[in-house]
Amino acid sequence: MTSKKQIAKCYLFLQFGGPDGEIGAAMRYLNQRYAMPYKECKAILTDIGTEELAHQEMIAAIVYQLTRNLTPEQIKEGGFDAYFVDHTTGIYPQSAAGIPFSASALQSKGDPITDLFEDLAAEQKARTTYDNLLRLIDNPDVREPLKFLRAREIVHFQRFGDALRTVQDHLDSKNYYAFNPAIDLRPQARKTAAPKATDTTTAN
């Protein structure tokens, strides 16, 4: 069984404050929802963004439980010493490599098509990260919540797929990826003036 000092090598920080972690996911979705013109999709972004905040709390709790009672020897042997010097055993958002969380790792473009494709990719990257963590960790008390979180990333991917189909239905255009429905189609015109497939109208 993996010991505390082995777990304490900050693997789990990757899903807390890493580029594909829970903090970034929550910020991404809860900010993207403002530019989303369709209420069904806005609700999906709100629901998933809120859930990601709960996932952030779960990861933080696991990290703290694994590191709070480490001895100085375990801290050094487990590769936790550099983090300990800066933060003791407090929870600080950074990647497994020690890079502090940065909003530069996420995007809120203001284009529903662009944002939803980013969200689909983000959920797949998060699922891959959980796959990698499960390959490295054999402690059952850690694996079980990680398996739950991995399963939720798959559900999120499916829900964002539903949101993308909703956007396509509103655009009523085979060439749906060529338009920004938040800008190119004003609310009052969306039902009566969907753009033609060859139209490349840009924002005014």
Secondary structure by P-SEA (a helix, b strand, c coil): cccccccccccccccccccccaaaaaaaaaaaccccccaaaaaaaaaaaaaaaaaaaaaaaaaaaacccccaaaaaaacaaaaaacccccbbbbcccccccccccccccccaaaaaaaaaaaaaaaaaaaaaaaaccccaaaaaaaaaaaaaaaaaaaaaaaaaaaaaaaaccccccccccccccccccccccccccccccccc
